[in-house]
């Protein structure tokens, strides 16, 4: 009887073990499934959070774009109103003034384009005379030549007098422009002259040799790398470049002689590049009279405040963009390429 019980008990025990194992497996599978579901939910939540952040960033971006657009429109309206007021509101005689302040170059406030626009506006206005109010060390030859040619054209038209008044500085390219006026005025201590041409640079070929740096430049044309600071200048190249300087200087001298005529003194130092005080310049024929800006205006219309500035205003957006460009280039360690001439009618 004992043996019979054992035979029946063994299958029953195995069945219980199988059920226990099945239950354990089912419990494990449920735990895995629950973990997978939890991981899926967490991933979905993270994706939703990322998408929400991305959507928020885009909303902020489009709001910023809208704000910038409105600011651009507003600034454009303000600039259009301020750019040129003409002689609206001016009662009685007045003098039209055009400011030449700072370096004369195509990317400055004293560019030929802006100065010529102001000259033409002043010339066609009801102003009794036009005054170039100059405070500049000069600039590039082409920009100075463009302004000079326009002043000479207006001067030859003869509708009204056109004068130049030099403040602190009227040197090199700035004097080039002034010489086209019918008369030039300056203060006794103004700096006037510097009739010359300059090109300055550095020779760095020895520096890169000491640093062990190899410069790789490929050219077509044996003189294409002329003025490269990392290559020595040959005597032939130096002689050629001196011819360029001499030719540009001759153009400067011819222009001053055409503008000033026989008022110029016969002095060998006149075109040597020297700069003189206003008092000295008058004795050399570079200046006609020693008068200040206020005195010139008062002599024309009887009131030193009776003048209108016809110089076009600078676009504020353009100025901001230029400054941002310079800052960005500086931050990135880049040098902005410009179209400036290597030659300068400019006091150094």
Order of alpha helices (4+ residues) and beta strands (2+ residues): alpha-beta-alpha-beta-beta-alpha-beta-alpha-beta-beta-alpha-alpha-beta-alpha-beta-alpha-beta-alpha-beta
